[in-house]
């Protein structure tokens, strides 16, 4: 569910929303990595100046965490 939310949120930010993909990788019982695959042009937008955009995305997900006990790490990678 969190992957779908993150994908739709990322599409609003991206110049190439059709290339956005989100993958969830469970690393532990209560820890997962969410990987945002985006076009090379969009990766900078997700990180933002001084990392402010990625921090904002993490803040939104921490609010979601109140309903879910899972901890998430967010990674942005270039879509290939």
N, CA, C and O of each residue as an XYZ file, in Angstrom:
320
protein
N       0.818     -1.195      0.000
C       0.000      0.000      0.000
C       0.865      1.265      0.000
O       0.578      2.214     -0.729
N       1.909      1.275      0.806
C       2.776      2.449      0.859
C       3.490      2.648     -0.472
O       3.784      3.783     -0.847
N       3.775      1.564     -1.194
C       4.427      1.691     -2.498
C       3.527      2.439     -3.479
O       3.999      3.284     -4.240
N       2.230      2.127     -3.461
C       1.283      2.797     -4.359
C       1.195      4.288     -4.043
O       1.176      5.125     -4.945
N       1.142      4.605     -2.758
C       1.084      6.005     -2.355
C       2.340      6.746     -2.811
O       2.255      7.843     -3.363
N       3.511      6.138     -2.576
C       4.762      6.777     -2.945
C       4.873      6.944     -4.462
O       5.394      7.953     -4.938
N       4.391      5.974     -5.209
C       4.430      6.049     -6.674
C       3.567      7.205     -7.177
O       4.000      7.971     -8.038
N       2.365      7.336     -6.653
C       1.477      8.422     -7.078
C       2.020      9.784     -6.653
O       1.897     10.759     -7.395
N       2.610      9.857     -5.483
C       3.214     11.097     -4.994
C       4.403     11.486     -5.877
O       4.572     12.657     -6.217
N       5.218     10.504     -6.242
C       6.390     10.751     -7.085
C       5.986     11.207     -8.482
O       6.673     12.026     -9.092
N       4.888     10.686     -8.985
C       4.412     11.082    -10.314
C       4.044     12.564    -10.361
O       4.170     13.202    -11.406
N       3.591     13.110     -9.236
C       3.240     14.527     -9.185
C       4.475     15.422     -9.274
O       4.384     16.561     -9.732
N       5.610     14.921     -8.845
C       6.842     15.695     -8.828
C       7.600     15.585    -10.151
O       8.250     16.540    -10.575
N       7.519     14.439    -10.793
C       8.372     14.107    -11.936
C       7.961     14.795    -13.228
O       6.786     15.088    -13.449
N       8.959     15.048    -14.083
C       8.716     15.530    -15.442
C       8.301     14.377    -16.352
O       7.574     14.579    -17.324
N       8.759     13.179    -16.038
C       8.430     11.978    -16.811
C       7.734     10.968    -15.899
O       8.330      9.953    -15.539
N       6.479     11.231    -15.522
C       5.781     10.359    -14.570
C       5.558      8.935    -15.080
O       5.378      8.012    -14.285
N       5.568      8.755    -16.402
C       5.343      7.418    -16.947
C       6.522      6.491    -16.672
O       6.381      5.273    -16.790
N       7.675      7.033    -16.310
C       8.861      6.211    -16.040
C       9.032      5.880    -14.557
O       9.947      5.140    -14.196
N       8.186      6.405    -13.713
C       8.304      6.185    -12.275
C       7.908      4.749    -11.927
O       6.858      4.255    -12.338
N       8.769      4.106    -11.167
C       8.484      2.786    -10.615
C       8.947      2.781     -9.168
O       9.949      3.410     -8.829
N       8.220      2.076     -8.320
C       8.592      1.969     -6.919
C       8.661      0.490     -6.564
O       7.763     -0.292     -6.876
N       9.748      0.138     -5.910
C       9.955     -1.251     -5.494
C      10.150     -1.285     -3.987
O      10.857     -0.447     -3.427
N       9.528     -2.250     -3.337
C       9.684     -2.430     -1.896
C      10.514     -3.690     -1.664
O      10.178     -4.771     -2.149
N      11.601     -3.530     -0.915
C      12.477     -4.645     -0.592
C      12.479     -4.802      0.925
O      12.953     -3.921      1.642
N      11.955     -5.912      1.409
C      11.934     -6.170      2.854
C      13.321     -6.618      3.295
O      13.847     -7.615      2.798
N      13.903     -5.885      4.219
C      15.244     -6.180      4.713
C      15.219     -6.876      6.064
O      16.164     -7.574      6.432
N      14.147     -6.684      6.790
C      14.014     -7.251      8.125
C      12.526     -7.355      8.420
O      11.692     -6.966      7.603
N      12.206     -7.876      9.581
C      10.801     -8.026      9.960
C      10.070     -6.687     10.014
O       8.903     -6.594      9.633
N      10.763     -5.648     10.491
C      10.139     -4.326     10.627
C      10.864     -3.239      9.845
O      10.748     -2.059     10.176
N      11.609     -3.622      8.815
C      12.385     -2.639      8.069
C      12.363     -2.981      6.587
O      12.593     -4.127      6.200
N      12.082     -1.974      5.759
C      12.038     -2.181      4.310
C      12.653     -0.979      3.603
O      12.679      0.132      4.133
N      13.144     -1.228      2.401
C      13.685     -0.161      1.573
C      12.714      0.083      0.426
O      12.293     -0.853     -0.254
N      12.366      1.334      0.219
C      11.532      1.730     -0.907
C      12.436      2.395     -1.933
O      13.063      3.415     -1.648
N      12.502      1.820     -3.116
C      13.373      2.324     -4.168
C      12.515      3.003     -5.222
O      11.630      2.380     -5.809
N      12.778      4.280     -5.459
C      12.085      5.027     -6.502
C      12.988      5.015     -7.738
O      14.100      5.543     -7.708
N      12.506      4.417     -8.809
C      13.220      4.445    -10.078
C      12.622      5.567    -10.910
O      11.415      5.602    -11.148
N      13.478      6.485    -11.350
C      13.007      7.654    -12.095
C      13.969      7.957    -13.235
O      15.092      7.452    -13.265
N      13.524      8.777    -14.162
C      14.374      9.243    -15.249
C      15.529     10.050    -14.667
O      15.411     10.641    -13.594
N      16.640     10.068    -15.384
C      17.835     10.778    -14.922
C      17.535     12.237    -14.608
O      18.085     12.792    -13.657
N      16.673     12.861    -15.393
C      16.305     14.265    -15.189
C      15.567     14.450    -13.860
O      15.722     15.476    -13.198
N      14.773     13.463    -13.480
C      13.925     13.584    -12.290
C      14.622     13.225    -10.987
O      14.141     13.609     -9.921
N      15.730     12.508    -11.030
C      16.370     12.080     -9.780
C      16.779     13.266     -8.916
O      16.651     13.215     -7.693
N      17.263     14.321     -9.535
C      17.622     15.521     -8.781
C      16.425     16.182     -8.126
O      16.541     16.761     -7.046
N      15.276     16.097     -8.776
C      14.053     16.677     -8.205
C      13.633     15.942     -6.940
O      13.133     16.559     -6.000
N      13.832     14.634     -6.912
C      13.448     13.861     -5.729
C      14.378     14.103     -4.557
O      13.953     14.053     -3.403
N      15.632     14.362     -4.841
C      16.576     14.646     -3.761
C      16.411     16.092     -3.307
O      16.373     16.366     -2.108
N      16.315     17.011     -4.255
C      16.087     18.419     -3.928
C      17.339     19.120     -3.455
O      18.372     18.495     -3.215
N      17.232     20.415     -3.325
C      18.361     21.226     -2.869
C      18.633     20.913     -1.403
O      17.746     21.024     -0.557
N      19.860     20.524     -1.118
C      20.282     20.130      0.237
C      19.446     18.985      0.810
O      19.337     18.849      2.029
N      18.861     18.169     -0.054
C      18.104     17.005      0.398
C      16.746     17.330      0.990
O      16.158     16.501      1.684
N      16.240     18.526      0.725
C      14.971     18.938      1.341
C      13.768     18.166      0.813
O      12.846     17.871      1.573
N      13.761     17.833     -0.477
C      12.614     17.115     -1.038
C      12.543     15.692     -0.499
O      11.465     15.221     -0.139
N      13.673     15.006     -0.441
C      13.664     13.631      0.065
C      13.293     13.627      1.549
O      12.647     12.692      2.021
N      13.694     14.656      2.279
C      13.297     14.771      3.686
C      11.787     14.971      3.809
O      11.160     14.420      4.713
N      11.207     15.754      2.908
C       9.760     15.968      2.920
C       9.025     14.664      2.618
O       8.006     14.366      3.241
N       9.539     13.891      1.666
C       8.928     12.597      1.345
C       9.018     11.667      2.552
O       8.064     10.951      2.857
N      10.156     11.675      3.237
C      10.324     10.839      4.435
C       9.353     11.275      5.537
O       8.843     10.435      6.278
N       9.101     12.562      5.646
C       8.165     13.067      6.655
C       6.746     12.577      6.377
O       6.015     12.208      7.295
N       6.370     12.580      5.110
C       5.046     12.094      4.734
C       4.920     10.605      5.067
O       3.887     10.158      5.566
N       5.969      9.851      4.790
C       5.931      8.419      5.090
C       5.956      8.150      6.588
O       5.396      7.150      7.040
N       6.586      9.010      7.360
C       6.584      8.806      8.809
C       5.179      9.014      9.373
O       4.810      8.382     10.364
N       4.404      9.885      8.756
C       3.006     10.046      9.168
C       2.217      8.787      8.837
O       1.333      8.388      9.595
N       2.533      8.164      7.709
C       1.890      6.911      7.333
C       2.268      5.798      8.310
O       1.486      4.877      8.545
N       3.457      5.890      8.868
C       3.965      4.860      9.773
C       3.109      4.713     11.024
O       3.170      3.680     11.690
N       2.323      5.712     11.354
C       1.441      5.600     12.509
C       0.447      4.462     12.338
O      -0.006      3.883     13.325
N       0.102      4.134     11.095
C      -0.821      3.041     10.824
C      -0.086      1.732     10.567
O      -0.683      0.656     10.616
N       1.209      1.827     10.294
C       2.018      0.680      9.905
C       3.248      0.643     10.809
O       3.862      1.685     11.040
N       3.620     -0.514     11.320
C       4.762     -0.605     12.235
C       6.098     -0.701     11.503
O       7.148     -0.753     12.144
N       6.075     -0.726     10.188
C       7.285     -0.883      9.384
C       8.083      0.415      9.329
O       7.502      1.497      9.235
N       9.408      0.315      9.388
C      10.307      1.448      9.163
C      10.791      1.380      7.726
O      11.026      0.295      7.193
N      10.938      2.543      7.097
C      11.298      2.584      5.688
C      12.543      3.422      5.449
O      12.770      4.437      6.107
N      13.341      2.971      4.494
C      14.453      3.756      3.962
C      14.088      4.028      2.499
O      13.621      3.136      1.790
N      14.305      5.257      2.064
C      13.951      5.623      0.684
C      15.242      5.850     -0.101
O      16.150      6.552      0.344
N      15.293      5.234     -1.280
C      16.424      5.369     -2.188
C      15.905      5.791     -3.551
O      14.870      5.303     -4.006
N      16.625      6.700     -4.205
C      16.257      7.131     -5.555
C      17.330      6.618     -6.508
O      18.523      6.845     -6.303
N      16.884      5.920     -7.558
C      17.818      5.384     -8.554
C      17.344      5.782     -9.945
O      16.165      6.054    -10.173
N      18.303      5.806    -10.867
C      17.998      6.149    -12.268
C      17.332      4.954    -12.941
O      17.807      3.823    -12.838
N      16.220      5.222    -13.634
C      15.505      4.197    -14.389
C      16.318      3.823    -15.607
O      16.723      4.684    -16.388
N      16.551      2.538    -15.761
C      17.308      2.074    -16.934
C      16.497      1.115    -17.747
O      16.970      0.620    -18.771
